[in-house]
Amino acid sequence: MDDKVKRALDRRMAGAALPVASKARMIQTAVRGKGSRRVRKRKMVITAAAVAAVMVSGCFAVQVIHDNIRQTMTSWEQTHVGTPLNLSQSDAGYTVTLDEIYGDTVMVYIKGAVSRDDGAPWQAAQYEGDTEEGISGARVWFEERDFEIPSYTEQMHQLEKVWKSAQYYFLTDANPDDNKQEFIVSLGAQEFPLDGTITVLFQGLGYWEDAAGTQTHVVDGTWRFTVPAAREDTGETLAVGRSVQTAAGTVRLDTLHFSALDVSAEWSGANEALFEGDKENTYLLLKSGEKLPYQNRVIDHADGTRIFMKFWDFNMGLGHISADDVQAVVFAGQEIPIA
C-alpha cells in the first residue's frame, strides 16, 4: 500500500477502539481488489467505503458515511459538469441558495446551501448518532420538500405514473465558523424533461442548537424556486430482461439505470410482497467485490406489477458507478448475472 493511502486510513481509523491486528485486516480487505480499473483509479474512495462497511457503529462510522456523500459527488464531478443555477430566496431570516443542477431523465440532483442572514455561524453541532438524521450530515433539516414538473404533471396522472421522491442531505459542515450549511437534493421521477422547468419547494427549517439536541429551533419559512431543467443527460440505462423465481413468485429485472450518484433498477411481473422479504440478500454486486445494498422501492403502477428500486444512496461513497462496474444483481440470494 502506498504511503498516501495508509496515512488517510490511519486518520480515519484514529478514533476507532480496535486492536491493531483488526485494523490491519480491514486495510488488507479494503485494498485487496485489483480486477477493476475503476477500483484502481479511485483507490482512496473504495478503501474508505470498504472500511466503513466493516465498522458499522460509533462516531468513526458516522463520519465516514458523511464523507461518502462528498466522495461520490467528487468522483462524478471529476469528469462532468452541471448547469449553474445561481438562484436564492430569503425568508424568516434565512437564505436558501441553489447553486447547480445535474442528472438525467430519472434522477436529478440540485446542490445548494442555507445561510443565516444575520451572518452568525450556525450553532448546530455535527450529529454523532446512527439514525437517518445522522447519516444526512449536520443537525439541520427542512420540515417539508416537494417538487413539480409543470409540463408533465397532467400526463403523469393520466398514465398512472405519478411516483416521485424528494430527499435532501445536509453535508458535513466544512467550515463551522461561517453562516452556511451545504445540502444536496435528490429528486426521482418516472421521467424528467431535459428542457422546460422544475418547481422546487422547501418549507420550514429546523436545527438543534446544542450537541445534546435539547434546544430545537423550527423556522416557519417558505422557499420556492422555478428551476430550468436544461442539463446534460448523464444517465446510462442497461437492458437486462432476466427473471428469478422465489417462494413468493417470479420477478423480472428489466433495466438498471446508472445516474450520477445512484443506481436504480426497474422490475416487472412483481408485487410489493416480493420486496418485503429477504432485503439483506438483495444487492448490487460490483466486479470489485463490493455490495451496494437494496434501500427502498416505489410502486410504479397501482396494481404493483412494476417496481422502481433504488440501491444505497450516493453509492455508499464508492464513487460514480457505471454498467462496466457491475457483475450481478442479487435478489433474495439469487444471482442475476450482468453481461
N, C-alpha and C positions, 0 to 999 in steps of 0.2 A: 504494500500500500504506500502511495506517495505521502510525503510529509504534510501536504496541504489538507488532504482528506483526513489524515489521522488527527491533525490539530482541530479540525472542525468537529470531528466526533468527540474528541476529548472535551471541547467546550460544551457540546450538547449533553454529554453524559455526566458533567461535573456534579450536578445536583442529585444524581440517582444513587440511592443507597444500595449498591450492588457489589458483590465480590469482584475482584479484579478478573478472575477467570471467567465469570459470567459476561462481563463487558467485552472481554476478548472474543468470546464465542459469538456475540452479537455482531461485532465488527467483521469477523470472518464471514458470517452469513450474509451480511449486507453487501460485501464486495465480491462474493464468490461467482455470481453470474457473469459470464463473458460471451454469451452467444448472440447478444443483440447489439447492433450498432447504436441503438438509442440508449441502451444501458451504459455503454462506454462513453457516449457523448455527454451524458448527464449523470456521471458517477456520484457527484455530490448530492443531487436531488434524490436519486434512488437509494443511496446509503442512508440518508436521514429518514426516509419513509420506511425503510426496512427495519431500522431500529425502533421507530415509532410503533410499528406493528407488533413488535415483541413486548415493548413496555407500554401497557395499556392503563396505567394508573399513576397518580401523582402529578405534581406540577411539571415535571420534566415532560411527560407525555402530552399534557395540555399545551405547553409551549410549542412542541413540535407540530401539533395539529394546527395551531395558529400559523406557524411558519409554512405549513403545507399550502395554505391559500396563496400566499405570495409566491411560493416556489413554482406552482403550476402556472400562475399568471406570468411570471418572469419567463418561463420556458416558452410559452406561446408568443410572448412579445419579442423574443429574440429573432423571430422570422416573420412576424406580421405586424401590421399597424391598424389601429382603429380609426374611427371617424371622430374628430374633435367636436364637442358639443358647446362647451363654454356657456352653460346656462345656469342661472342662480335665481333663487327666490328667498325672501326674508319674511319671517312671521314669528311673533311671540318671542323675539329676542334671539332667534337662531336663523342662520342662513344655510340652506341646502344648495349645494353646487353639483351639477352633473358635468363631468369632465370629458367623458369619452364613451362611445358605444361601439361594440363589435359583436360578431356572432354569425348566425346563418338563419335558415328558414325554420329551424326547430328551437334553438336556444339563442337568446340574446342577452348580452352582459353589458351593464352600464356601471362605469366607475364614477364615484363621487365622494363628497365629503360633507360633514356637518360642522359648522363653525359657530362659536359663541360671538354674538355681536358686540359684547362688552370687552372683547379682546382678552378676557381672563382665561387661564389654562383650565382645562377640564379637571375636575377633581375625581373623576371616575377611575378607580384603580383597575389594573388588568385582572380579569377574573381567573381564579385558580381552582375552579371546581371541575366537575366532569360531566356536566349537563350540556344540552344543546346551546345554552347561552354562553357557556364557557368555550365551546368549540367555535362559536361565532366571533369571538375576539373580546373587545373591550366591553365594559358594563354599560353599554348604550344600546337602545333599541327603538324601532318605530312601532307604535301601537298597531297601526294598520298600514298595509301597502297593497296596491292593486294596479292593474293596467288594462287598457282597452286598445283594440286595433280598429279604429273607426270604419275603415273601408271593408273590413272583413266580418264585423260583428254579426250583422243580419244573416249573411251567408253561412257563417259557422253555426248559428242556431238552426237554420233550415236543414243543414246536413247532419245535425246532432253531433257536431264536432266542437263542443263547447268547452272541452277541458283546457285548463291553463293553470299555471302555477307561478307565484312570485315569491322568491326567497331573497333575503338580504343577509349579508355577512359583514359585520364591522371587523376591520383588520386590527392586528396588534398595533398599538399606538407607537409609531416610530419616533415621535417627539412629544413626550408628555408635557413639556413646558409650553407648547403652543396651544392655540384655541381651536384646533381642528381634530376631527375624528374621521378617518377614511372608511369607506364601505364599498362593497360591490353588490349590485342587484342582479340576480339570475332570474330571467323570465323564460318560461317554457310555454309553447302553444302548439296546436295542431299544425298551423302554418303561419309564419311571419312574412309580410311583404318585404321586398328589398327596396321599395320606394314608398312614398306616402308618409304617414306619421304613426306614432305610437304615443298614447297618453298615459303618463305615469303619475300615480298619486301616492303621497305619503301623508299620514295623519297621526298626530300625537308623537311626542318624542320623550322617551323615558331614560333615566340613568340613575345608577346608585352613586351616592356621593362619598361613601367611605368604603374601606376594604372589607368590612364585615357585611356590607349590603343592607344596613339597617335604615339608612336615610334615602328614600326613593323620591325622585322628582319626576313628574309627568307634565310635560308642557303641551297645552292644547293648541297646537299649531297645525296648519294645513299647507302643504307644498304640492302644487300640481304643475306638471310640465307637459308640453306638447313637443315630442322629440322626433326629429326627422329620422325615418327608418333607413335611409340610404347608408349602405355599408357593404363591405366585401363579404360575399358568401364563402365563409371559410370552412363550412361543414363538409363531411365526407360520409356518403352512405354506401354500405356494403350489403348487397343482397345475399341472404343465407338460404332460406327456404328449406329448413330441415326440422323434423318433428321428433319429439321424445314421448314415450309412453310412461305415465306414472300411475300409481294406485288410484289417484283422483281423476285421471283422464289423460287425454292427449293434448299436448301444447306444441305449437309450431313457431319456431323462431324465423320471422320473415326478414327483418333487416337489423343491422347495427348502424347506429349513427354516431359519428365522432365529431363533437363540437369542440370549440376552442378549449374549454375547461372541463367538459364532462363527456361521458359515454352513455348512450341510451340504447334500448332495444325495443322493437315492436313485435308483439306476439299475436297470433290469431288462433281460432279454434279453442280459445282458453275460456276459463271462467274465474271469477275472483277467488274462489276457494283454492284453486291450484296455487295461488301466490300467498296463501296464508300458512303454508306448511313449512317445509324444510328450508328456511331462509339462510341458515348458516352454511348450507351446501349449495347455495345459488350464488354464482360469482363469475366475473370475467377473468380468465386465466391468461396471463401475458407470457410471451416467449421467454422473458427474463425469469419466470417462476413466481412473480408477484401475483397476488389475487386482489381484484377490485370487487368488494362485496356488493351484493344487492342492497339497495337502500329504500326505495319506495316505488310506487306504481300509480298510474292514473288510468281509469277505465275510459276508453275512447267512445264506446257506444253504450246505449242504455242497457242492452242485453248482456254486456260484459264479455262479448266474444272477441274483442280486440283490446289489448292492454299495452300501454306505453310504460316502460320500466326504466328507471334511472339507476345506474350504479353509483358508487360513493361520490359525493360532491368533490369537485376540484381534484378528481383522480387521486385522492389521498396524498397529494403532493408529489406524485410520480412524474409530473410534467405533462405536456400535451401528448396524448396517445392517439396513434393513427391505426388504420387497419393492418399495417405491416407489423405492428407490435403484438397482435393478438394470436394466441394459439387455439383457444377454445372458449366457448361459453358453457358453464356447468350449471344445470338446472336440477335441483333436488338430488345432487350427487351424480347425475348422468351427463356425460360429456358430449357436447356438440362441436366437432372439430371445425375450425375456420381455415379454409384453404388459403 
